[in-house]
Amino acid sequence: MLFSAIIVTPSLKIITAASEDYIENTWETLVSMPGAGLYKAAVVDSKIYVFGSSVNYEYDPATDTWTVKTPMPTERTSFAVTVCEAKVYIIGGKSIGEPADGLNYVYDPVTDTWATKESMLTPRYQMDANTVDGKIYVVGGRTGEADSTVNVTEVFDPLTDSWITKASIPYPVASYASAVVGNKIYVIGGQAEFHDPMNPGFVQIYDTAIDAWTQGTPHPQPAWLAEAAAATAGVYAPKKIYVMGGEGGFANPLDQNYAYDPQTDTWSVGALLPTALIRPAVAVVDDLVYVMGGGVGWLTTTATVERYTPFLYGDVPAVSVLSPCNQTYFSGDVQLAFTVSEPVVSLSYSLDGEDVTATGNTALTSLSTGLHTLRVYAWDAAGNVGASETVMFIVEPFSTILIAAAVATLAIISIGLLVYFKKRKG
């Protein structure tokens, strides 16, 4: 196996395996937001958008800078936020002094403009929205006063601008934490009713492919409510859901940081938040976790921004493709050869957008004429995935070239013979 100091990941981001800038399970303080508050966050094209009642901030992690953007059309709180097809959807919530509603706004970061979509079937607030395969799922929440938690699961299709109802969540909750891994939505903690003295910390798992719910291992130390969660993608760090902060009792912020592993259904403890927070905004960019704002006491909020580096960050396999190369091949059969920097448990390659499981070097056979793209992926035992650079190569049918050359050669020989025999006759 070959070893390299540089790792190229599927997002084409280059990092060093032993980067001193990123130390696993540690926190770093970044530039604060323009204003303090209780916010929710979304990520589009590696930028974080933070939304509040009358706030829309854009954060660029690459430059550690903030920009003020156009806020929502109406001031509101306790709404759900998700991203679908590079646009941000803000769903439900309630306007100040008004009952819950099902309003559905969509924000386009490119044009910095808002549009209105079809409202939810069940108006509610204090819930989350999550996107899976181009559809938006909104689970639970409250429809009115404290004791109005519902178990509904509703799905919005942006293509048809319409809603449908799916399987109800077994234990109805509001003010929960949630995240997506694969095609499953993980609903963690939350309250059935506001006056519940305890939160059982259920991990309720919704499989969108089969419209069914199952239970995972409960949170070991669930907050009373108002935790926040986000999932790492398995590119720079293993796929895990980080559940942070929360309210341990009325106006009592928590500094908890727990990591849930969906593959093993187990929990581990991460480094405590630098500041105990109620309902912080959490977002993930390049598998780094950003925690922004939140409550620090009764009617007191913060504008602080902290970045958490997850366990095993940057420890991913380095993959190098030896063959094919960026060139033209005069055969439909091309050898695939590559090296990986460490032992791995799984390999695959993407050929022209189609994923194929691999066990090692192999032959790519019966390739069609034209341009092809290839990338090789490798997973290690910790769940980290590394990827090669994209190789672009061309296949030209050798037979066509050979026939063309043969025809040209035959034509030249024929002309030569014709001239020769004419001279002989003369």
Helices and strands as residue ranges (DSSP letters): E 6-8, E 14-16, E 26-30, E 40-44, E 47-52, E 55-60, E 65-68, E 80-84, E 87-91, E 104-108, E 113-117, E 128-132, E 135-139, E 153-157, E 162-166, E 177-181, E 184-188, E 203-207, E 212-216, E 228-231, E 241-244, E 257-261, E 266-269, E 281-285, E 288-292, E 295-297, E 300-301, E 305-309, E 319-323, E 328-329, E 334-340, E 346-351, E 354-358, E 362-364, E 370-379, E 385-387, E 391-395, H 398-425
